[in-house]
Amino acid sequence: MILDVIKERAKKAMIEKDTVARDILRLAQGEIQTAEARNEKPVTDDEAAGIVRKLVKSNGETMAKSEDDEQKKILAREIAVLEALLPKSMTHEEIIAALAPVHAAIKEAKSDGQATGVAMKQLKQLGATVGGNEVAAVVKSLRS
């Protein structure tokens, strides 16, 4: 489970006196535990990964707006620590290969939105880890 990995890595960061990793991992752990308390049940790995992705996105947005180079370095390090917890996302080429069975349906769809829906359904059936923006870009390239 992601929460167990976070706890383990936070302990390791404490031992290594890596305050940046320790703090962001504790924050992620706290967010997951808060979600568990709200739902009154343990979060699934997918839900925990969603929480971690939300933290990555938030840090990325903050980094883009920041003018402080030191803060940008810390945020980049935090993002790297968090992304190491997430399953690897498929590459552009891997997404194209995974969509080969539904290529015709993607081309025949009435709009890019419908085509993206067909693609996402196929990728979900495969259990693929992908970002919506990546899939939309692949769909556009397949439709053109």
C-alpha positions in Angstrom: 0.0 0.0 0.0 1.1 3.5 -0.7 0.6 4.6 2.8 2.9 1.9 4.1 5.6 3.0 1.6 5.2 6.6 2.7 5.6 5.7 6.3 8.7 3.6 5.5 10.3 6.4 3.4 9.5 9.0 6.0 11.3 7.0 8.7 14.3 6.6 6.3 14.3 10.4 5.6 14.3 11.1 9.4 17.3 8.8 9.9 19.1 10.5 7.0 18.1 13.9 8.2 16.5 14.7 4.9 14.0 17.4 6.1 12.5 18.1 2.7 11.6 14.5 2.0 10.5 13.9 5.6 8.2 17.0 5.6 6.5 16.2 2.3 6.1 12.6 3.1 4.5 13.5 6.5 2.2 15.9 4.7 1.1 13.2 2.2 0.6 10.8 5.1 -1.5 13.3 6.9 -3.6 14.0 3.8 -4.3 10.3 3.4 -5.1 9.8 7.0 -7.5 12.8 6.9 -9.3 11.2 3.9 -9.6 8.0 5.8 -11.1 9.8 8.8 -13.6 11.6 6.6 -14.7 8.5 4.8 -14.5 6.4 8.0 -12.8 3.6 6.0 -9.2 3.0 4.7 -8.4 4.6 1.4 -7.6 2.4 -1.6 -4.2 2.6 -3.3 -5.9 4.5 -6.2 -7.4 7.0 -3.9 -4.0 7.4 -2.1 -2.3 7.9 -5.5 -4.9 10.5 -6.3 -4.0 12.4 -3.1 -0.3 12.2 -4.0 -1.0 13.4 -7.5 -3.0 16.4 -6.1 0.0 17.3 -4.0 2.3 17.1 -7.0 0.0 19.3 -9.0 -0.3 21.8 -6.2 3.5 22.0 -5.8 3.9 22.3 -9.6 1.5 25.3 -9.7 3.2 26.9 -6.7 6.6 26.4 -8.4 5.4 28.0 -11.6 4.3 31.1 -9.8 7.3 31.4 -7.5 10.2 33.8 -8.2 12.3 32.5 -5.4 15.0 30.1 -6.7 15.5 28.4 -3.3 11.8 27.7 -3.0 11.7 26.3 -6.6 14.5 23.9 -5.7 12.7 22.7 -2.6 9.4 22.3 -4.5 11.2 20.4 -7.3 12.7 18.1 -4.7 9.3 17.5 -3.1 7.7 16.8 -6.5 10.5 14.2 -7.2 9.9 12.5 -3.8 6.1 12.4 -4.4 6.4 11.2 -8.0 8.6 8.3 -6.8 5.6 7.0 -4.9 3.3 6.9 -8.0 3.1 4.1 -10.5 5.0 5.0 -13.7 2.8 6.5 -16.4 2.7 5.2 -19.9 4.8 6.9 -22.6 3.2 8.4 -25.8 4.3 5.4 -27.8 3.0 2.9 -25.2 -0.4 4.6 -25.2 -0.5 4.4 -29.0 0.3 0.7 -28.9 -2.3 0.1 -26.2 -5.0 1.9 -28.3 -4.3 -0.2 -31.4 -7.3 -2.5 -30.9 -9.7 0.6 -30.8 -7.9 2.7 -33.4 -10.8 2.5 -35.8 -13.4 3.5 -33.1 -11.2 6.5 -32.2 -11.0 7.7 -35.8 -14.8 7.1 -36.3 -15.8 9.0 -33.2 -17.8 12.2 -33.8 -15.6 14.4 -31.7 -12.2 14.4 -29.9 -14.1 14.2 -26.6 -15.9 11.0 -27.6 -12.7 9.6 -29.1 -10.9 10.3 -25.8 -13.7 8.5 -24.0 -13.2 5.4 -26.1 -9.4 5.6 -25.5 -9.8 6.0 -21.7 -12.2 3.1 -21.5 -9.7 0.9 -23.4 -6.8 2.0 -21.2 -8.8 1.5 -18.0 -9.6 -2.0 -19.0 -5.9 -2.6 -19.4 -5.2 -1.1 -16.0 -3.0 1.5 -17.5 -1.7 4.5 -15.5 -2.1 7.5 -17.8 -2.8 11.2 -17.6 -5.9 12.6 -19.3 -3.9 15.3 -21.1 -1.5 12.7 -22.5 -4.4 10.5 -23.8 -6.0 13.6 -25.3 -2.8 14.4 -27.2 -2.5 10.9 -28.4 -6.1 10.8 -29.6 -5.6 14.1 -31.5 -2.6 12.6 -33.2 -4.4 9.4 -34.1 -7.4 11.4 -35.5 -5.4 13.7 -37.7 
